[in-house]
Amino acid sequence: MSSTVVDFASLTPLRLSGRPRRLVPMVVAYEPIPEAVSLYGGSTFRFLLEPVTAVAIVFDEGWVLVDGGFDPARIRDRAVRTASFDYENYAPIVPPGDPLVDQIAEAGLALGELAAVLLSHAHFDHTGGARLLARDRPLVLQRREWWHVRHVTDPRMAFLLRDDLDRDGLTLALVDGDTELAEGLRVIDTSGHTPGHQSFVVELPDRTVVLAGDAADLLGNVEHGVRCGSTVGDDGPDRADRAVARLAALHRTPGTEVWPAHD
């Protein structure tokens, strides 16, 4: 079995009414990451215990989720955890229970009103939110990212769990570059960290927030205009430089905040 793949433009509008009204930031896990992975030129010996984040974007009616951390089922079962995450010097830390679902409930959000999951990119510390989707609620990602997931030769070394994204009952809605998803919500191309990385621009009543994903792991990326240290492909570094320059310019724009994914 595999996911149903469609163009986002061919879908009926997302089940949202009005505009974005608030954001609900969530920390759903932690992971030890060498500074050099998050910040180009950083230390390979200094490890940062970085939060794994998700964000709910709440509209007048309905809401969407950006990313989602890990699927706890991969963490709770020792054999599955080892098969999924047994890398040297890497051990994800996930709080008890289901931290994503628990925080969604604490925020007063109903899973039945979840209109879509927006995926910044396909690394396994971001794809866990896909499990919350009903068949008629899409997972939105860049077409280049889906191509990368389908064609990478070694998913393990690419930090991908294909079955998070390619499974029966999941609808993938593909976009190409900058795309408006709903009133007050658009995606922008910030590729480089992965071939189809995207960030999300959310126009709230009092300010604009840009959810950077891993194009800016840390606030230092946008404050100093330094790209992430982990890129994919020969053109990855150049793309990542352009992505962080774009985010840094938004960060300097009055009334706009950039939220890094792992700070």
N, C-alpha and C positions, 0 to 999 in steps of 0.2 A: 504494500500500500504506500501511497505517497501523497503529498500535499496537492491541493488544487492551486494552480498558478494563474493569475489574471493580471491584466493591466489595471492600475488604480483608476485610470480615467474611465474605464468601462463599468466601474461599480456605481450603484446608487450611492448618494451622499451618505457619509457616516451618520450614524444615529445619534446626532448631537443637535441641540437647539441653542440659539443665541451665540454667545462669545465666551472665551475663557474668563473665568472669574477668580480662580485661585489655583495655587499649586500645593500639592502635598508631597514634600520630599521625604524619602524613606531610606534608611540604611538597612540593608537586608543581609549583609555579610561583611567580612573583612578578609584581606589577603596580603601576604608579604610580597612586596614587589621591589626589585632593585631600583634605586633612584634613576639609573641610566635608562630603564625601560620607559619611565614616565617623562623624563626630562633629558633631551639630547645633550650629551656632554656631562651628564651626572655620573655619580660613582656607581661602579658595578659591585662594590662591597657594602655600601650602605643600603640597608633594606628599610623600606617604609611600610608600616602596617596601614594599608589604604582601605577606606570604606568602599563597599560595593553598593551602588545606589540605584534607586528607581524613583520615578516621579509620576504622580497622578496629575493630569491636567483636567480640572473640573470646569465644565461649561454650565450654562444656565440649566440645561438638562443633558444628562449623560456625561461621560468622562472617558479619557483615553489614558493609557499607561505607557510611559517611556521605559523600555528595558524591563528588568525584573530579576536580575541576579541569577542565582542557581536554582534549579529544581531540587527541592529538599530530598526527594526520593533518591537522588544520586548521592546525597550526603549521608543519609541514615543507614543505608545498606552498605556494610563494610566492603563486600566484594565489588559492588558497583562503584563505590567511591574510589577504590584502588584502581579499577580499570579506567575510570574517567579522569582522575586527577593525580596519579602517581608520577609526579615530575620531581626532579631533584630540587630541593630548596623551595618547594611550593606546597602549601597546605591551606585550603580555604577554611575559614572559621565561620560557621553559620549558627546563629542563636537557636535555642530550643524552639520546637514547634514549627510553624510555617511563618517566618517573619514577614514575608510579603503579604500573605493573606490576612495575617493578624493585624498588620498596620492599616491595610485597606479597610478592615472592619472598624478599627479604632477611629478612622477618619469619617466614618458614617457613610461610606460608599458601598453601593450594592453591586455585586459581580454581574447581576443581570442587566445593569446599565452600562457595563463596559463596552464601548463602541469599537475599540481597536487597540492593538498593541503596536507601538511604534518602535522599531528596532534601530538603534544607532549603528550597530554592526553585529557580526555573527560570532564573536568570541564567546566562549561558554560561560563567562561571568556576567553575561547580559541577556542570554536567551531564555532564562527560566520563566519569564512572564508569558511565553507562548502557550503554556499549559492551561492558562485560565480562559482561553478563547473558545467560544462556541463556533460551530462550522460557519455560521453566517456573519461572523465578526472577524475582520481581516487582521493579519500581521503585515505591517507596511514596512518594506525595505527597498533599498536601491536595487535596480536590475543588475548592476555590476557586482553587488555583494552576493546576490543569489548565484550569479555565474561563478564567482569565486568559490562559494560553498560547494557547488556541483562539480567543479573541475579541479580543485586542489588535489594534489597527488597523495599527500599525507595529512589527513585531517587532524591526527593527534598532534603533530608538530606545528600545525596551523592553529591549534587551540580551538578546534571546532568539534561540536557534537552534532553531527548531521541529523540524528533522529529527534533532536529538539525542534527542528524546523521542517523536516521532510517526513511527514507521517499522515496517515489517514485522518480526515476530519479537520485539518488545518487549511485555511485559505490564505495564500500569500498574495499580497497586492503589490505589484512592482511599480516604482516610480523612477524617473530619469532626471537626475539633477534637481535643481530648485523647483519645488512644487508646492502649491497651496493645497492643504488638506481640508481645511474648514475655515470659517471666518475667524480671523485672529490667530491662525496656526499654520505655519508653513515649515517645510524642510529645506535645508540648504546643503549643498555639496561640500563636505569637508573631508574628502577622501585622502588617503595617504597611509594612515595607520592600518587600514585595510582598503581594498580597491573600491568599495562602495560605502565607506563610512559617511553618515549624515548626522547633522545637528538639527535642532528644532527651535524655531523662533516663536515665542508665545507672547502675544500682546494682551497684557492684563489691564484692568482699568487704571492702575496707577503707575505702571512701568512695563517695560518689555524685558523678558527674561529669555536668554539663549541657553538651552541645554546642550552643552558642548559634546557630551559623550567623551570618547577617548582621544578626540582630536586635541583636547586639553585635559589631561588627567588632573593637573594641579593648577592652582591659581597662578603659580609662577610661570606657567606656559604662556598665559595671555598677558600678564603684567610685564614680562620681559621679551615677548615675541619669540619664544624658543619652542620649537616643535617637539612633539613626543619622540621618544627614542626608539620606538618599535614601529617599523613600517614594512609594507609588503610590496614587492615588485621593484623593478629597476627605476620606475618613475615615482616610487613611494616617497622618498625623501623630498623631492621637489613638490609633490602634491601636498605633503604634510606641512612644508614651509608655507605654501599658499593658504592652506586651511587655517593654520595658527595666525597668520597675518590677517586673515578675514575675521577671525574671532577677536583678535586683539583690537582691530578697528571698531568692532561692535562694542567691545568692553569700554572703549574710550568715548562712545557716543552718549551724550547726556540722556538720562532716563532709561538706560539699558544696562542690564547686568548679565554677565556670562557665568554660568554655574558649571564648574568642572565636574567630571564624573567620579573622581576618586580622591577628592580633597576634603 
